[in-house]
Each structure stands twice: as C-alpha cells, then as structure tokens.
Amino acid sequence: MLGLRVVRITSGISLRNFSRHATLKSSQSPVGFIGLGNMGASMAENLVTKGHRVVVYDVVPESVAALEKKGALVASSPAEVAAQADRVVTMLPASRHVQDVYEGPNGILSSVRGGALLIDSSTIDPTTAIDISKKASDKAAVFMDAPVSGGVVAAKAGTLTFMVGGDEAEYDAAKDLLSFMGKNVIRCGNVGTGQTAKICNNMLLAVSMIGVSEALNLGQRLGLDAKTLSGILNISTGRCWSSDTYNPVPGVFDGVPSSNDYNGGFGTALMAKDLGLAQVASTETLSPTPLGSLAHQIYRTMCQKGYAEKDFSSVYKYLSTEESCEPKQ
Ligand code: NAD
C-alpha cells in the first residue's frame, strides 16, 4: 500500500499506529466521506468530533451543508474527495450507487491517490465489492468492504459493529479509522466477506422483526398490553433485538423509529434490498432460505403500499392495520 508505506518511511511510525499519527497529521490529508444519509451523517460527524479533518460529498446539498456546519470541508464530487484524501469512506444506499461513486466519470477511481485506503460501509452484493476492489488495485489503491450493524442509534453513538472484508496486511489501518465510528471492528476474511456477514445478519433481523410484530399484534388482539407483553418477551425465550432494543410497537420504547411514526432508522426499501441480496446469494449457493424468501416478499409488498421510506419496523403497522378478512354473514 504505497501511500501508507510513504508515511511509514517518512515518519518512522509503524503501520499499526498510522491512524493515530495521521490524526495528529490531519492538517495534511483529510479523511474523505461520501454519502451523508441516516447513517453516514452521524459517522462523518463522529470523525469530525474526534479530531479528524473530514472532506464530504453527497448529492443532496442540504446534507452537505449540515456537515459543513459541524466543521467538515466540502467537495463537489467523489473525484474531488479522492484527490484530497488518503482514506475515503463511502456510505451509500445500494450497489448501483456505489458503482457510480467509484467508477462514474467523476468517481473516486478517476482521481484516487496511489496507496489510498478506500472503505465502503454500504450494504451491497459481495460480487460488486470484489469487482471494485480489483479496479482499485489496478490504480494502486486498497479497497475493503466494511458494512455495519447497529443502526442509526449506534451510528450516532459511535458504537457501530463493522464487518470487514479485506487484505489482512492492510487491516490494522482500516481498523484504526473505523474505531472512531464503532466499538466492534471484526475482520471476516478477504474482500466481499464483510458483505456476506451483513446480508446473513439482515436476513435474520428481517425475519425476527416480522416475528416480534406478529406476536405483539396477536397478544394485543387477545387483550394484553404491548408494554406488558414486551416486558415478558424480554425476559423469556422470545427475546431478541427486535423486541428488547428496537420494539416495533409505538410507545413501548422512547427514541426508536416506532415511537416517531416510523421515521428515521432503516428504511423498508433498504431492508427489501438486503433481502434481495440474500436471495441472490441463496440461489447461487443452493441454500434453502424459505423464511428469508417470505420476508423479502413481505417487505417488497410494503414498499408498494407506501412504507418504502418508513423504518422497517413499520412491518408491525402493516400487519396490525390490515383489513379484517372475517367473512361477512
Ligand atoms: P440513506 O438513504 O439515508 O443515505 C444514503 C445517502 O447516500 C443519501 O444521503 C444520498 O443522498 C446519498 N447518495 C446517493 N447516491 C449518491 C451519489 N451518487 N453520490 C453521493 N451521495 C449519494 O441510507 P442509510 O440509511 O444511511 O444507509 C446507507 C447504507 O447503510 C445502506 O446500504 C444501508 O443498507 C446500510 N445500513 C443502514 C442502516 C440503517 O439503520 N439506516 C443500518 C445498517 C446498514
């Protein structure tokens, strides 16, 4: 990794300590951050707050302006970010956005610095990650996939879990940077394996959220209070993140999307996208995933019924407000 080696040679520091020293040297090269949505805005803000100079870009000018107010520098394209930064993090909706930001005419790869470290934290398909990694390598840059778990709450708190796929020799430099935004950074293997871990996790999360929603809806229709039932689930065998941290019933917990009309959080369209990735992977590997397949259909149907931009826990609202199908006498 040429750029990092240059730093090591010129400063006499080890690669392991690169980030700490780079932070001290942050006036020389800012960290690039592209994609300032529900997740990326907080991740970039954490980098700013923790002492990095950060240069940002997003297609939505308001999102860029909000980060500029927090102290970030502004670029007018991904290419302009990459021209200024030795380390660039991207946090974009889906594979096609990532391809555009890396490979488009004004993309990162058009101006990437030799030896730069490029980390994509979006959830995309593993094949796209591997393809971009090869193209980055042709430009003497290093690419890693590092999708996240934890949602907007962890993004704000800087406690995300990063699942990293990338070259072992370069991993420490990535870990040092990602540690400013997360509390768990785990190397899963080579490029693409971070995405594999992520889509397996999200398939399970999608299924568990539907299960919790079904149980809480049924319990209430049988006369139980949602808070009481949630309290019981959360000390019983049905307990899971969807019940004890991100409960889908409005009013059970404060500070979660269900108590804010399902705004913010992790959009249903993004969950449907991740389930689509899991289904492609299931087909390719001949793995039976019947519940993942059903969950995919449920979230896709929700997108058609107006829930696309709502948090995925709105599956509770979708299930609980369906018309009664009791036959009329
Ligand atoms: P988001 O839609 O809120 O944000 C995406 C951002 O990318 C937006 O600000 C958008 O304007 C920007 N963007 C789109 N195309 C662009 C382009 N060509 N150039 C520059 N910017 C562009 O999405 P999010 O909720 O922040 O999620 C981002 C990624 O993280 C997704 O892949 C998602 O699956 C994953 N993820 C989200 C959550 C969550 O809870 N929201 C949790 C874990 C993982």
Residues whose N, C-alpha, C, O or C-beta is under 5 A from the ligand:
A	BS01	NAD	G35 L36 G37 N38 M39 G40 Y57 D58 V59 V60 S63 M91 L92 P93 A94 H97 D100 V101 S121 S122 T123 V148 S149 G151 V152 G265 F266 G267 L270
